[in-house]
Amino acid sequence: MLYGPMDPNERFRARRDQMRRSKRRRRAAVLALALTAVIGVVMGARFVGGEHPTQAAVPARPAAAAGASAPRPRPLPLEVRGVHVTGALASLPGKFADYVGYTRYGLNTIELDVKDESGEIGFVPADVPLARQVGAARPLYEPRTLVRLAHRRGVYMIGRVVCFQDPKLAQGRPDLAVRRRDGSVWTTSGGLGWVNPYDRRVWDYCVSIAEAAARAGFDEIMFDYVRFPSDGDVGSAVYRGETSTPRGRVIAGFVAYARRRLEPQGVRVATALFGLAATRDLGIGQVPRWISAHVDSVSPMSYPALYGAGELGLASPSEQPGETVYRTLSDFRRQMKGSRAQLVPWVQDWGYTPQQVIAQIAAARLQGAKGFLLWNASGIYTTEALAPEALAPPAG
């Protein structure tokens, strides 16, 4: 037997409690009928007499009822183990299903590009006409279909929205772009246009796209390129409407705005930040201490190959991938002390052996990260790195 015999007195108490509950339910039903009748009389008086009822005559809606109807985010995986998927890859027949199939290796999360570095959106959002006007909306995939497929396999879905690097919007709407002194659109050394972080119309555009993704069923929105430009002749960049507000406050203000807009959608909010943003001021407006106050998670781009010699006190960070990730997250934890935001770092999954990829993940686990996301622009991943901690291969 799973349970021992019930004591007679306990059985009596159980029956007594049941009777009391039945009486309470009957009383509640009678009260509800009476309240319905009162409301009927009030509403009848309103329509027959043609007058608005007084405030006292209309029962106020309980605050709890309004909150109860708000959607809640899907449960977050115990440990996020995910990969990055581009819109172009998702457009290939059967390719997204292949990534969902990585669940057999331990995957439980997919980050899919909603709006990428080129300014292109992977689907056509119905409520963002500006996206169509500037040629940014492309029917690469049907978001609801992919999200449903992922959810059926228990996969958590993150939609990545690139914000202020946006060649499409900068070209189609120069009035929203970062400019040069001669009035032309400013571009990076690679010829990519950026839009103005001071312009609230840009904020609205970016978050409206995120809202469309949330309505399509994504569990989380990750904002990327939430910063000022860092590549090219940044000294010649002109920002219309620039204020004396520190850049870090401008970017944190955008993130707070995005959070307020997305909260009714029941999605989590995350940001991807430069790996060195917590180590020193990069002059691009990324201050993890301020940003983390408004998000559910922060994803440092802790790619060792992008660190210069001597960074983090390491002679060659790229040759010590595990130590690089460990020290990066140590700086983030110090900056984010007191914040409720989780750390879910991006892990470099190109140019390294499986053991070196696993070493980065082991370092993230040692720092108490909530999980990790693998990045490889070509979409080829080290599947053994996706194993849960208990089954993970030893780090090299």
Secondary structure, DSSP 8 states (H G I E B T S, - for coil): --S----HHHHHHHHHHHHHHHHHHHHHHHHHHHHHHHHHHHHHHHHHH-----GGGS----HHHHHHTS-------SSEEEEEE-HHHHTSTTHHHHHHGGGGTT--EEEEEEE-TTS-BSS--TT-HHHHHTT-B--S--HHHHHHHHHHTT-EEEEEEE-SB-HHHHHH-GGGB-B-TTSSB-B-TTS-BBB-TT-HHHHHHHHHHHHHHHHTT-SEEEEE--S---SS-GGG-B-TT--SS-HHHHHHHHHHHHHHHHGGGT-EEEEEEETTTTTS--SSS--HHHHGGG-SEEEEE--GGGS-TTGGG-S-GGG-HHHHHHHHHHHHHHHTTT---EE--EEE-SSS-HHHHHHHHHHHHHTT-SEEEEE-TT----GGGGS-GGG-----
